């Protein structure tokens, strides 16, 4: 399961959302998290979109900082990039793998703040230290940076040049966030409804959501036996 999916799910019994999400184990490798963190620190994340191998994090290996920035800016107007700028008659709009509908700059950033605010109910209990570091980076550094830029985003003129100038200092953060939300996969975890306290397992990357009128399957019971020590204290242990 990709983390962004939690933004779209609701409890099958009471329609409450978002779930509390507990991550027990990542399907994505420890090296993928290391590569993501390393590329961000070197400012070499590239605005790619690799449909054949989406977990291959692409970077710009060499060149001056301005070269890296210019290559990423050129890619913004290409349909092959993760983040895509679209020039309409009256505005410059953005979309990506998480933001399907094209949005103006302020709306685009607001969409991500909505997702990041829900991270208050996401807990990474995995043993991957780089994954823990990446999660902390998203929930603290990136969220704070986007929040600080929100007032300025409403004043940006609707032309490509001004939008690109606004994006330059935050583009590496947005690329990091896109890769983290869209390309990295949870193998095992737990979804807990904050209203009714029922639990729903993530098994082999698939969230298993069904109403309480259905009996637990053997797979769910095996999951419970394996991970019950990490279940919240107030969860309904049916």
LUMDO-717642 format. One line per 10 residues: number of its first residue (from 1); their letters; for each residue x negated, y, z negated of C-alpha. Coordinates in nm, 4 decimals, always signed. Each point is the difference from the previous one (the first is absolute). Layout:
// residues N
NUM) A) X:Y:Z ~ ...;
END
This chain:
// residues 238
1) XXXXXXXXXX) +0.0000:+0.0000:+0.0000 ~ -0.1216:+0.3479:+0.0845 ~ +0.0322:+0.2549:-0.2805 ~ +0.2030:+0.2399:+0.2157 ~ +0.2789:-0.2594:+0.0156 ~ +0.0852:+0.0637:-0.3660 ~ +0.1205:+0.3448:+0.1104 ~ +0.2758:-0.1702:+0.2029 ~ +0.1167:-0.2839:-0.2289 ~ +0.2908:-0.0047:-0.2452;
11) XXXXXXXXXX) +0.1308:-0.2520:-0.2536 ~ +0.2532:-0.2406:+0.1609 ~ +0.2134:+0.0087:-0.3175 ~ +0.0317:+0.3694:-0.0870 ~ -0.1672:+0.1809:+0.2947 ~ -0.2442:+0.1674:-0.2395 ~ -0.3327:+0.1214:+0.1433 ~ -0.2920:+0.0233:+0.0044 ~ -0.1135:-0.3227:-0.1597 ~ -0.2838:-0.0160:-0.2457;
21) XXXXXXXXXX) -0.2721:-0.1704:+0.2019 ~ -0.2690:-0.2094:-0.1703 ~ -0.2864:-0.1139:+0.2215 ~ -0.1557:-0.3297:-0.1102 ~ -0.2123:-0.0931:+0.2999 ~ -0.0876:+0.1633:+0.3320 ~ -0.0070:-0.1918:+0.3257 ~ -0.2356:+0.2669:+0.1338 ~ -0.3616:-0.0745:-0.0856 ~ -0.2169:+0.1798:-0.2515;
31) XXXXXXXXXX) -0.2307:+0.1031:+0.2851 ~ +0.2856:+0.1776:+0.1776 ~ +0.0539:+0.2186:-0.3052 ~ -0.3749:+0.0611:-0.0265 ~ -0.0157:+0.0989:+0.3665 ~ +0.2939:+0.2369:-0.0396 ~ -0.1523:+0.1718:-0.3041 ~ -0.3443:+0.0169:+0.1604 ~ +0.1312:+0.1492:+0.3231 ~ +0.1950:+0.2646:-0.1896;
41) XXXXXXXXXX) -0.3036:+0.0956:-0.2080 ~ -0.2044:+0.0346:+0.3202 ~ +0.2853:+0.1923:+0.1706 ~ -0.0090:-0.2426:+0.2927 ~ +0.3564:-0.1360:+0.0030 ~ +0.1274:+0.0114:+0.3564 ~ +0.3535:+0.0738:+0.1152 ~ +0.0428:-0.3348:+0.1754 ~ +0.2912:-0.2332:+0.0562 ~ -0.1054:-0.3601:+0.0531;
51) XXXXXXXXXX) +0.3075:-0.2116:+0.0733 ~ -0.1963:-0.3196:+0.0607 ~ -0.1971:+0.0119:-0.3235 ~ +0.1548:+0.2621:-0.2301 ~ -0.2158:-0.0978:-0.2987 ~ -0.3160:+0.0963:+0.1847 ~ -0.0776:+0.3429:-0.1446 ~ -0.1626:+0.2076:+0.2720 ~ -0.2553:+0.2688:-0.0772 ~ -0.2108:+0.2515:+0.1876;
61) XXXXXXXXXX) -0.3468:-0.1369:-0.0614 ~ -0.2220:+0.2989:+0.0731 ~ -0.0095:+0.3658:+0.0895 ~ +0.0294:+0.3335:-0.1747 ~ +0.3014:+0.0870:-0.2136 ~ +0.1372:+0.2235:+0.2758 ~ -0.0217:-0.2874:+0.2487 ~ +0.2038:-0.2221:-0.2325 ~ +0.2600:+0.2719:-0.0509 ~ +0.0271:+0.0726:+0.3728;
71) XXXXXXXXXX) +0.0421:-0.3671:+0.0920 ~ +0.2766:-0.0388:-0.2570 ~ +0.1720:+0.3200:+0.1157 ~ -0.0075:-0.1195:+0.3595 ~ +0.1540:-0.3279:-0.1106 ~ +0.2893:+0.1789:-0.1746 ~ +0.1550:+0.0774:+0.3363 ~ -0.0547:-0.3523:+0.1299 ~ +0.2591:-0.2741:-0.0386 ~ -0.2815:-0.2358:-0.1008;
81) XXXXXXXXXX) -0.0504:+0.1691:-0.3378 ~ +0.1525:-0.0899:-0.3362 ~ +0.1092:+0.3614:-0.0509 ~ +0.1508:+0.1622:+0.3062 ~ +0.0742:+0.3668:+0.0697 ~ +0.2920:+0.0752:+0.2308 ~ +0.0472:+0.3453:+0.1521 ~ +0.3648:+0.0828:+0.0524 ~ +0.1479:+0.3215:+0.1351 ~ +0.0245:+0.1736:-0.3365;
91) XXXXXXXXXX) -0.2200:-0.2005:-0.2379 ~ -0.2908:-0.2336:-0.0541 ~ +0.1217:-0.3302:-0.1454 ~ -0.1801:-0.2981:-0.1549 ~ +0.0658:-0.3704:-0.0354 ~ -0.1901:-0.3177:-0.0836 ~ +0.0600:-0.3601:-0.1024 ~ +0.1793:+0.1087:-0.3192 ~ +0.1694:+0.3137:+0.1325 ~ +0.1981:-0.1400:+0.2919;
101) XXXXXXXXXX) +0.2097:+0.3082:+0.0717 ~ -0.2026:+0.2990:+0.1144 ~ -0.0101:+0.2691:-0.2690 ~ -0.1367:+0.3533:-0.0364 ~ -0.3146:+0.0309:-0.2095 ~ +0.1766:+0.0846:-0.3262 ~ +0.2503:-0.2844:+0.0423 ~ -0.2804:-0.2405:+0.0891 ~ -0.1880:+0.0778:-0.3219 ~ +0.3242:-0.0098:-0.2006;
111) XXXXXXXXXX) +0.0641:-0.3524:+0.1285 ~ -0.3348:-0.1150:-0.1411 ~ +0.0535:+0.1752:-0.3310 ~ +0.3303:-0.1866:-0.0355 ~ -0.1845:-0.3299:+0.0510 ~ -0.2832:+0.0970:-0.2331 ~ +0.2392:+0.1102:-0.2733 ~ +0.1395:-0.3540:+0.0040 ~ -0.3514:-0.1283:-0.0709 ~ +0.0771:+0.0808:-0.3622;
121) XXXXXXXXXX) +0.1743:-0.3408:+0.0063 ~ -0.2772:-0.1872:+0.1820 ~ -0.2595:-0.1903:-0.2053 ~ -0.3073:-0.1689:+0.1433 ~ -0.0826:-0.3026:-0.2175 ~ -0.2253:-0.1582:+0.2620 ~ -0.3589:-0.0921:-0.0808 ~ -0.1455:+0.1840:+0.2995 ~ -0.1919:+0.2949:-0.1428 ~ -0.0149:+0.1810:+0.3396;
131) XXXXXXXXXX) +0.3792:-0.0431:+0.0309 ~ +0.0466:+0.1518:-0.3467 ~ -0.2260:+0.2899:+0.1009 ~ +0.1896:+0.0567:+0.3247 ~ +0.3331:-0.0066:-0.1832 ~ -0.1247:+0.2513:-0.2593 ~ -0.1355:+0.2238:+0.2759 ~ +0.3363:+0.0059:+0.1779 ~ +0.2032:+0.0682:-0.3147 ~ -0.2251:+0.2730:-0.1338;
141) XXXXXXXXXX) -0.2290:+0.1710:+0.2516 ~ +0.2103:-0.0253:+0.3168 ~ +0.3311:+0.0715:-0.1709 ~ -0.1436:+0.3076:-0.1729 ~ -0.1541:+0.1274:+0.3239 ~ +0.3241:-0.0312:+0.1985 ~ +0.1979:+0.1615:-0.2813 ~ -0.2369:+0.2977:-0.0104 ~ +0.0388:+0.0569:+0.3758 ~ +0.3809:-0.0138:+0.0104;
151) XXXXXXXXXX) +0.0561:+0.3777:-0.0496 ~ -0.2453:+0.0841:+0.2778 ~ +0.1560:-0.2530:+0.2387 ~ +0.3214:+0.2061:+0.0261 ~ -0.1964:+0.3011:+0.1304 ~ -0.1863:-0.1725:+0.2830 ~ +0.0896:+0.1340:+0.3432 ~ +0.1493:-0.2478:+0.2435 ~ -0.2879:-0.0504:+0.2383 ~ -0.2516:-0.2799:+0.0385;
161) XXXXXXXXXX) -0.3018:+0.2074:-0.1008 ~ +0.1409:+0.1151:-0.3346 ~ +0.1304:-0.3452:-0.0904 ~ -0.3355:-0.1589:+0.0856 ~ -0.1855:+0.2577:-0.2106 ~ +0.2289:-0.0829:-0.2905 ~ -0.0571:-0.3746:+0.0453 ~ -0.3822:+0.0067:+0.0247 ~ -0.0733:+0.0002:-0.3781 ~ +0.2682:-0.2613:-0.0732;
171) XXXXXXXXXX) -0.0207:-0.2250:+0.3062 ~ -0.2303:-0.2562:-0.1639 ~ +0.2456:-0.0179:-0.2924 ~ +0.2966:-0.0556:+0.2315 ~ -0.1879:-0.2699:+0.1923 ~ -0.0968:-0.1713:-0.3280 ~ +0.3634:+0.0138:-0.1143 ~ +0.1297:-0.1385:+0.3302 ~ -0.2406:-0.2943:-0.0060 ~ +0.0694:-0.0707:-0.3675;
181) XXXXXXXXXX) +0.3780:+0.0039:+0.0426 ~ +0.0306:-0.1613:+0.3423 ~ -0.2873:-0.2392:+0.0607 ~ -0.0817:-0.1480:-0.3411 ~ +0.2143:-0.2909:-0.1114 ~ +0.1200:-0.1265:-0.3403 ~ -0.0055:-0.3807:-0.0129 ~ +0.1607:-0.0509:-0.3421 ~ +0.1822:+0.2459:-0.2204 ~ +0.3200:+0.0807:-0.1818;
191) XXXXXXXXXX) +0.2919:+0.2335:+0.0684 ~ +0.2064:+0.0940:-0.3072 ~ +0.3269:+0.1905:+0.0124 ~ -0.0194:+0.2876:-0.2473 ~ +0.3787:-0.0114:-0.0492 ~ +0.0877:-0.3702:-0.0526 ~ -0.3586:-0.1193:-0.0787 ~ +0.0234:-0.2990:+0.2359 ~ -0.3222:-0.1140:+0.1652 ~ -0.0706:-0.0878:+0.3610;
201) XXXXXXXXXX) -0.3275:-0.1641:+0.1039 ~ -0.2295:+0.0858:+0.2880 ~ -0.1264:-0.3366:+0.1246 ~ -0.2378:-0.0383:+0.2949 ~ +0.0544:+0.3735:+0.0789 ~ +0.3818:-0.0384:+0.0182 ~ +0.2306:+0.1732:-0.2556 ~ +0.2738:-0.2460:-0.0968 ~ +0.3138:+0.2046:-0.0696 ~ +0.3289:-0.1734:-0.0671;
211) XXXXXXXXXX) +0.2960:+0.0605:-0.2361 ~ +0.0259:-0.1583:-0.3433 ~ +0.2790:-0.2253:+0.1259 ~ -0.2700:-0.2038:+0.1771 ~ -0.2111:-0.2459:-0.1984 ~ -0.3757:+0.0350:-0.0176 ~ -0.1835:-0.2282:+0.2374 ~ -0.2903:-0.2211:-0.1038 ~ -0.2457:+0.2423:+0.1587 ~ +0.1258:+0.2798:-0.2249;
221) XXXXXXXXXX) -0.0315:-0.2150:-0.3108 ~ -0.3579:-0.0910:+0.0921 ~ -0.0718:+0.3696:+0.0459 ~ +0.1512:+0.0753:-0.3434 ~ -0.2168:-0.2655:-0.1632 ~ -0.3115:+0.1410:+0.1649 ~ +0.0529:+0.3710:-0.0715 ~ +0.2454:+0.0273:-0.2937 ~ -0.2703:+0.1399:-0.2303 ~ -0.0099:+0.3111:+0.2203;
231) XXXXXXXX) +0.3797:+0.0461:+0.0078 ~ +0.1271:+0.3143:-0.1793 ~ +0.1322:-0.0646:-0.3520 ~ +0.3504:+0.1217:+0.0843 ~ +0.0488:-0.2053:+0.3169 ~ +0.2970:-0.2400:+0.0073 ~ -0.1683:-0.3422:+0.0092 ~ +0.2764:-0.1945:+0.1741;
END
